[in-house]
């Protein structure tokens, strides 16, 4: 089944975040001074993405899968673990030993890969299959509005 526009937006964000993570890992492995800016962009993007899912996707899933909160709670717990890893990464950036930063980034990459795979292979298709046309339109509108609001606040 082809992905619907709301899920295409999230999957596109996953692609951008994966690329940013690869760049951050490459710069950290090279010991480049650019790692800080690359990591900052990655961290900001990943936090925004999780907030969007927390506000738009997970409440929808809880409504559609009433009684199936366990699956959504696993993904929420993964978001919590990702946030903690991002906090560790912030601390690791201040470490003089670049190996700590690289190892923390590698841990983040493993968590991101696992989380995105669960969403893309399981959550997105199951959720999309249960959604009405109205749900799909509303979900896409919510994601697009959030993206527009983010752009507005980023410029101020």
Secondary structure as the mmCIF struct_conf table of DSSP 4:
data_model
#
loop_
_struct_conf.conf_type_id
_struct_conf.id
_struct_conf.beg_label_comp_id
_struct_conf.beg_label_asym_id
_struct_conf.beg_label_seq_id
_struct_conf.end_label_comp_id
_struct_conf.end_label_asym_id
_struct_conf.end_label_seq_id
HELX_LH_PP_P HELX_LH_PP_P1 UNK A 2 UNK A 4
HELX_RH_AL_P HELX_RH_AL_P1 UNK A 5 UNK A 30
TURN_TY1_P TURN_TY1_P1 UNK A 31 UNK A 31
TURN_TY1_P TURN_TY1_P2 UNK A 33 UNK A 34
HELX_RH_AL_P HELX_RH_AL_P2 UNK A 35 UNK A 52
HELX_RH_PI_P HELX_RH_PI_P1 UNK A 53 UNK A 57
HELX_RH_AL_P HELX_RH_AL_P3 UNK A 58 UNK A 64
TURN_TY1_P TURN_TY1_P3 UNK A 65 UNK A 67
HELX_RH_AL_P HELX_RH_AL_P4 UNK A 69 UNK A 93
TURN_TY1_P TURN_TY1_P4 UNK A 94 UNK A 94
BEND BEND1 UNK A 96 UNK A 96
HELX_RH_AL_P HELX_RH_AL_P5 UNK A 98 UNK A 118
HELX_RH_PI_P HELX_RH_PI_P2 UNK A 119 UNK A 123
HELX_RH_AL_P HELX_RH_AL_P6 UNK A 124 UNK A 130
HELX_RH_AL_P HELX_RH_AL_P7 UNK A 133 UNK A 155
#
